[in-house]
Amino acid sequence: MIRVLVVDDDFMVARIHRGFVERVGGFAVVGVAGTGAEAESLVAELKPDLVLLDLYLPDLFGLDLITRLRAAGEDCDVVVITAAREADAVRRAVREGVVGYLLKPFAFADLEQRLVAYAAERGRAATAGELTQQQIDAAFGTSTPSAAPLPKGLSVETALSVERVLGSAGTEDATLSATECAERVGISRVSARRYLEYFVAQGRAEVRLRYGTTGRPERRYRARSRSR
């Protein structure tokens, strides 16, 4: 279970964000803070894995809070949730090592996609030994699905989530079905199949057929190494 601290000075907004988080499997909200000082105290007390952080707090700018947390030795991850669109704020957030930056207002699906992608990356990092270049790129947020534009109906963010799940399936020989991919990303099986087939068409994944005793063979996917 990924433990989350929600930080927002608007009580109603914080309540909505808490509700969003608790709708995503594998996440639990362990606390809510309305000021920078309260957030700093709760991080020290509760040791959350992830902080959903508004930047405009009444006593402290959110990015300054991150600096203080790091100076105190706190290593929680941070997703910024804010109305701040300024390029300087975004660049500084990147320098501070935030793992996501989501503009208000947003829908549940927008936060859900980021949380699912975060969980997949966190799971991969916890189990991986040596990493491939593709996995390193994903960890730094520099991986892209492909230089080619996505087909109509596919989103870049979901494609990145599918690619991360595909790349974290396990050993080199490990494969993933569309159903398994859908469950990990939090999308429908039909949608997962579309993304997986897209990666196959772009040479980023390959298909293996698993034959059962009856019926059609199951299509299973695995990431294709860039060195191939």
Backbone hydrogen bonds in HBPLUS format (Angstrom, degrees):
<---DONOR---> <-ACCEPTOR-->    atom                        ^
c    i                          cat <-CA-CA->   ^        H-A-AA   ^      H-
h    n   atom  resd res      DA  || num        DHA   H-A  angle D-A-AA Bond
n    s   type  num  typ     dist DA aas  dist angle  dist       angle   num
A0002-ILE N   A0026-GLY O   2.76 MM  24  6.05 174.1  1.77 155.2 155.2     1
A0028-ALA N   A0002-ILE O   2.95 MM  26  6.16 156.6  2.01 160.1 157.3     2
A0049-ASP N   A0003-ARG O   2.86 MM  46  5.16 138.2  2.03 125.4 138.2     3
A0050-LEU N   A0003-ARG O   3.03 MM  47  6.33 156.3  2.09 162.8 166.4     4
A0004-VAL N   A0028-ALA O   2.83 MM  24  5.94 157.6  1.88 156.0 157.3     5
A0030-VAL N   A0004-VAL O   2.79 MM  26  5.75 158.9  1.83 151.3 157.9     6
A0005-LEU N   A0050-LEU O   2.91 MM  45  6.39 153.2  1.98 154.2 163.1     7
A0052-LEU N   A0005-LEU O   2.87 MM  47  6.23 160.5  1.91 159.0 165.6     8
A0006-VAL N   A0031-GLY O   3.06 MM  25  6.42 165.5  2.08 152.3 150.9     9
A0033-ALA N   A0006-VAL O   2.82 MM  27  6.28 157.4  1.87 157.9 165.3    10
A0007-VAL N   A0052-LEU O   2.82 MM  45  5.93 158.0  1.87 172.9 171.9    11
A0054-ASP N   A0007-VAL O   2.99 MM  47  5.96 144.4  2.12 145.2 156.4    12
A0008-ASP N   A0033-ALA O   2.96 MM  25  6.38 151.9  2.04 170.0 167.7    13
A0014-ALA N   A0010-ASP O   2.89 MM   4  6.12 166.4  1.91 161.7 165.8    14
A0015-ARG N   A0011-PHE O   2.97 MM   4  6.16 148.4  2.08 141.7 150.6    15
A0016-ILE N   A0012-MET O   3.00 MM   4  6.30 152.0  2.08 145.8 152.8    16
A0017-HIS N   A0013-VAL O   2.91 MM   4  6.21 165.7  1.93 157.4 160.9    17
A0018-ARG N   A0014-ALA O   2.88 MM   4  6.05 154.3  1.95 144.7 152.2    18
A0019-GLY N   A0015-ARG O   3.01 MM   4  6.24 157.4  2.06 143.6 149.5    19
A0020-PHE N   A0016-ILE O   2.92 MM   4  6.25 152.6  1.99 150.2 158.1    20
A0021-VAL N   A0017-HIS O   2.98 MM   4  6.25 167.8  2.00 154.7 156.5    21
A0022-GLU N   A0018-ARG O   3.01 MM   4  6.23 162.9  2.04 153.3 157.8    22
A0023-ARG N   A0020-PHE O   3.07 MM   3  5.33 152.0  2.15 105.5 114.3    23
A0024-VAL N   A0021-VAL O   3.03 MM   3  5.53 163.0  2.05 115.9 121.5    24
A0027-PHE N   A0024-VAL O   3.35 MM   3  6.06 147.4  2.47 143.2 141.9    25
A0039-ALA N   A0035-THR O   2.97 MM   4  6.13 155.7  2.03 142.7 149.8    26
A0040-GLU N   A0036-GLY O   2.87 MM   4  6.10 159.5  1.92 151.4 156.7    27
A0041-SER N   A0037-ALA O   3.04 MM   4  6.26 156.9  2.10 146.2 152.0    28
A0042-LEU N   A0038-GLU O   2.92 MM   4  6.13 158.8  1.96 149.8 155.7    29
A0043-VAL N   A0039-ALA O   2.88 MM   4  6.04 155.2  1.94 152.3 158.5    30
A0044-ALA N   A0040-GLU O   3.26 MM   4  6.41 161.4  2.29 141.6 146.1    31
A0045-GLU N   A0041-SER O   3.00 MM   4  6.23 145.6  2.13 141.0 151.1    32
A0046-LEU N   A0042-LEU O   2.69 MM   4  5.58 171.2  1.69 153.2 156.5    33
A0047-LYS N   A0043-VAL O   2.96 MM   4  5.10 148.0  2.07 130.3 137.7    34
A0077-ASP N   A0049-ASP O   2.91 MM  28  6.13 161.7  1.95 151.2 145.9    35
A0051-VAL N   A0077-ASP O   2.81 MM  26  6.20 145.6  1.92 142.7 153.5    36
A0079-VAL N   A0051-VAL O   2.86 MM  28  6.17 165.6  1.89 160.8 164.3    37
A0053-LEU N   A0079-VAL O   2.85 MM  26  6.11 159.3  1.90 150.9 158.0    38
A0081-ILE N   A0053-LEU O   2.78 MM  28  5.55 164.9  1.81 130.4 134.9    39
A0057-LEU N   A0055-LEU O   3.14 MM   2  5.92 125.4  2.45 106.7  91.7    40
A0062-GLY N   A0055-LEU O   2.82 MM   7  3.91 162.9  1.85 122.8 125.8    41
A0064-ASP N   A0061-PHE O   2.89 MM   3  5.37 129.5  2.15 113.5 127.4    42
A0065-LEU N   A0061-PHE O   3.15 MM   4  6.56 143.4  2.29 147.4 158.2    43
A0065-LEU N   A0062-GLY O   3.03 MM   3  5.01 122.6  2.38  92.9 108.1    44
A0066-ILE N   A0062-GLY O   3.16 MM   4  6.62 148.2  2.26 145.4 153.2    45
A0067-THR N   A0063-LEU O   3.22 MM   4  6.55 156.5  2.28 141.2 146.4    46
A0068-ARG N   A0064-ASP O   3.05 MM   4  6.36 154.4  2.12 145.7 152.2    47
A0069-LEU N   A0065-LEU O   2.86 MM   4  6.15 154.9  1.93 153.2 160.6    48
A0070-ARG N   A0066-ILE O   2.95 MM   4  6.22 161.6  1.98 156.5 160.4    49
A0071-ALA N   A0067-THR O   3.02 MM   4  6.23 154.3  2.09 143.6 151.0    50
A0072-ALA N   A0068-ARG O   3.04 MM   4  6.23 136.1  2.24 138.4 149.6    51
A0072-ALA N   A0069-LEU O   3.13 MM   3  5.07 128.1  2.42  92.2 106.0    52
A0074-GLU N   A0069-LEU O   2.92 MM   5  5.26 154.2  1.99 158.6 150.3    53
A0073-GLY N   A0070-ARG O   2.98 MM   3  5.00 158.2  2.03 103.4 109.8    54
A0099-VAL N   A0078-VAL O   2.82 MM  21  5.89 156.5  1.87 157.7 165.7    55
A0080-VAL N   A0100-GLY O   2.89 MM  20  6.07 155.1  1.96 150.3 142.1    56
A0102-LEU N   A0080-VAL O   2.78 MM  22  6.10 171.0  1.79 163.3 163.8    57
A0082-THR N   A0102-LEU O   3.03 MM  20  6.49 152.1  2.11 156.9 165.6    58
A0104-LYS N   A0082-THR O   2.74 MM  22  5.43 149.2  1.84 128.8 134.5    59
A0089-ALA N   A0086-GLU O   3.12 MM   3  5.39 121.2  2.48 101.7 115.3    60
A0090-VAL N   A0086-GLU O   3.16 MM   4  6.55 158.4  2.21 151.8 157.9    61
A0091-ARG N   A0087-ALA O   2.86 MM   4  6.08 167.0  1.88 156.3 159.8    62
A0092-ARG N   A0088-ASP O   2.94 MM   4  6.07 160.1  1.98 145.2 151.0    63
A0093-ALA N   A0089-ALA O   2.90 MM   4  6.05 153.3  1.97 143.1 151.1    64
A0094-VAL N   A0090-VAL O   3.01 MM   4  6.33 153.7  2.09 149.4 155.7    65
A0095-ARG N   A0091-ARG O   3.03 MM   4  6.39 157.2  2.09 146.4 152.6    66
A0096-GLU N   A0092-ARG O   2.82 MM   4  6.10 143.3  1.95 148.4 159.3    67
A0098-VAL N   A0093-ALA O   3.20 MM   5  5.78 172.6  2.20 157.0 154.9    68
A0097-GLY N   A0094-VAL O   3.01 MM   3  5.18 155.0  2.08 104.0 111.9    69
A0110-ASP N   A0107-ALA O   3.04 MM   3  5.42 131.7  2.28 106.7 118.9    70
A0112-GLU N   A0108-PHE O   2.84 MM   4  6.00 163.6  1.86 158.2 163.9    71
A0113-GLN N   A0109-ALA O   3.00 MM   4  6.06 163.3  2.03 144.9 147.7    72
A0115-LEU N   A0111-LEU O   2.92 MM   4  6.18 157.7  1.97 156.6 163.3    73
A0116-VAL N   A0112-GLU O   2.88 MM   4  6.06 164.5  1.90 158.6 162.5    74
A0117-ALA N   A0113-GLN O   3.00 MM   4  6.14 162.7  2.03 145.5 150.6    75
A0118-TYR N   A0114-ARG O   2.89 MM   4  6.00 154.3  1.96 141.4 149.1    76
A0119-ALA N   A0115-LEU O   2.86 MM   4  6.08 159.6  1.91 149.6 154.6    77
A0120-ALA N   A0116-VAL O   2.96 MM   4  6.21 156.9  2.02 149.2 155.4    78
A0121-GLU N   A0117-ALA O   2.98 MM   4  6.20 161.8  2.01 150.0 154.6    79
A0122-ARG N   A0118-TYR O   2.82 MM   4  5.98 156.4  1.88 150.5 157.9    80
A0123-GLY N   A0119-ALA O   2.89 MM   4  6.03 155.9  1.94 145.6 151.9    81
A0124-ARG N   A0120-ALA O   2.97 MM   4  6.19 154.5  2.03 144.6 151.7    82
A0125-ALA N   A0121-GLU O   2.95 MM   4  6.13 162.6  1.98 147.9 152.5    83
A0126-ALA N   A0122-ARG O   3.03 MM   4  6.18 144.1  2.16 141.3 150.7    84
A0127-THR N   A0124-ARG O   3.24 MM   3  5.46 138.9  2.42 101.7 112.1    85
A0128-ALA N   A0124-ARG O   2.93 MM   4  5.81 139.7  2.10 154.2 164.2    86
A0136-ILE N   A0132-THR O   2.99 MM   4  6.29 154.5  2.06 149.9 157.3    87
A0137-ASP N   A0133-GLN O   2.85 MM   4  6.05 161.1  1.88 151.9 156.9    88
A0138-ALA N   A0134-GLN O   3.03 MM   4  6.25 152.6  2.10 141.4 148.8    89
A0139-ALA N   A0135-GLN O   3.01 MM   4  6.24 150.8  2.09 142.5 149.9    90
A0140-PHE N   A0136-ILE O   3.09 MM   4  6.40 142.8  2.23 146.0 155.7    91
A0142-THR N   A0137-ASP O   2.82 MM   5  4.96 153.3  1.89 152.7 149.3    92
A0141-GLY N   A0138-ALA O   3.12 MM   3  4.92 155.1  2.18  97.1 104.6    93
A0154-LEU N   A0151-PRO O   3.18 MM   3  5.88 159.6  2.22 143.0 143.5    94
A0159-ALA N   A0155-SER O   2.96 MM   4  6.11 156.3  2.02 146.5 154.1    95
A0160-LEU N   A0156-VAL O   2.89 MM   4  6.16 151.8  1.97 150.6 157.7    96
A0161-SER N   A0157-GLU O   3.07 MM   4  6.37 151.9  2.15 142.1 149.7    97
A0162-VAL N   A0158-THR O   2.87 MM   4  6.16 161.1  1.90 155.6 160.0    98
A0163-GLU N   A0159-ALA O   2.88 MM   4  6.06 157.6  1.93 146.0 152.8    99
A0164-ARG N   A0160-LEU O   2.91 MM   4  6.12 153.5  1.98 146.6 153.3   100
A0165-VAL N   A0161-SER O   3.02 MM   4  6.26 163.0  2.05 150.2 154.5   101
A0166-LEU N   A0162-VAL O   2.84 MM   4  6.02 157.7  1.89 149.4 156.3   102
A0167-GLY N   A0163-GLU O   2.86 MM   4  6.03 151.5  1.94 143.5 151.2   103
A0168-SER N   A0164-ARG O   2.97 MM   4  6.11 125.5  2.28 139.5 153.3   104
A0168-SER N   A0165-VAL O   3.22 MM   3  5.11 139.0  2.40  93.3 104.8   105
A0174-ALA N   A0171-THR O   3.01 MM   3  5.15 156.4  2.06 106.9 114.6   106
A0176-LEU N   A0221-TYR O   2.70 MM  45  5.01 141.1  1.84 135.3 148.7   107
A0221-TYR N   A0176-LEU O   2.71 MM  45  5.01 173.5  1.71 139.4 140.9   108
A0181-CYS N   A0177-SER O   2.96 MM   4  6.17 161.8  1.99 152.3 157.7   109
A0182-ALA N   A0178-ALA O   2.89 MM   4  6.03 157.7  1.94 144.7 151.0   110
A0183-GLU N   A0179-THR O   3.08 MM   4  6.34 155.8  2.14 147.9 153.3   111
A0184-ARG N   A0180-GLU O   3.18 MM   4  6.42 153.8  2.25 146.2 152.5   112
A0185-VAL N   A0181-CYS O   2.98 MM   4  6.14 155.4  2.04 155.5 162.1   113
A0186-GLY N   A0182-ALA O   2.78 MM   4  5.58 148.2  1.88 143.5 152.8   114
A0187-ILE N   A0182-ALA O   3.13 MM   5  4.97 148.2  2.24 133.0 139.9   115
A0192-ALA N   A0188-SER O   2.94 MM   4  6.22 163.9  1.97 152.5 157.2   116
A0193-ARG N   A0189-ARG O   2.91 MM   4  6.09 157.3  1.96 149.0 154.9   117
A0194-ARG N   A0190-VAL O   3.11 MM   4  6.41 151.7  2.20 143.6 150.7   118
A0195-TYR N   A0191-SER O   3.07 MM   4  6.45 161.0  2.11 156.7 160.7   119
A0196-LEU N   A0192-ALA O   2.91 MM   4  6.10 166.8  1.92 155.9 160.0   120
A0197-GLU N   A0193-ARG O   2.88 MM   4  5.99 162.3  1.91 150.6 155.3   121
A0198-TYR N   A0194-ARG O   2.96 MM   4  6.10 143.4  2.10 138.8 149.3   122
A0199-PHE N   A0195-TYR O   3.01 MM   4  6.37 154.9  2.08 150.5 156.0   123
A0200-VAL N   A0196-LEU O   3.01 MM   4  6.32 149.7  2.10 143.8 152.7   124
A0201-ALA N   A0197-GLU O   2.93 MM   4  6.17 160.6  1.97 147.1 151.6   125
A0202-GLN N   A0198-TYR O   2.98 MM   4  6.25 140.7  2.14 143.4 154.6   126
A0204-ARG N   A0199-PHE O   2.75 MM   5  4.89 144.4  1.88 158.4 154.9   127
A0205-ALA N   A0199-PHE O   3.22 MM   6  5.27 129.6  2.49 113.9 107.9   128
A0203-GLY N   A0200-VAL O   3.04 MM   3  5.10 158.5  2.09 104.9 111.5   129
A0224-ARG N   A0204-ARG O   2.92 MM  20  5.17 168.9  1.94 127.1 123.7   130
A0206-GLU N   A0222-ARG O   2.98 MM  16  5.68 155.4  2.04 158.8 166.8   131
A0222-ARG N   A0206-GLU O   3.11 MM  16  5.68 144.6  2.24 152.3 160.9   132
A0208-ARG N   A0220-ARG O   2.73 MM  12  5.18 157.7  1.77 154.7 161.5   133
A0220-ARG N   A0208-ARG O   2.83 MM  12  5.18 159.4  1.87 157.1 163.4   134
A0210-ARG N   A0218-GLU O   2.83 MM   8  5.01 162.6  1.86 145.7 151.8   135
A0218-GLU N   A0210-ARG O   2.81 MM   8  5.01 156.2  1.87 150.9 145.3   136
A0228-ARG N   A0225-SER O   3.22 MM   3  5.63 165.3  2.24 111.2 115.7   137
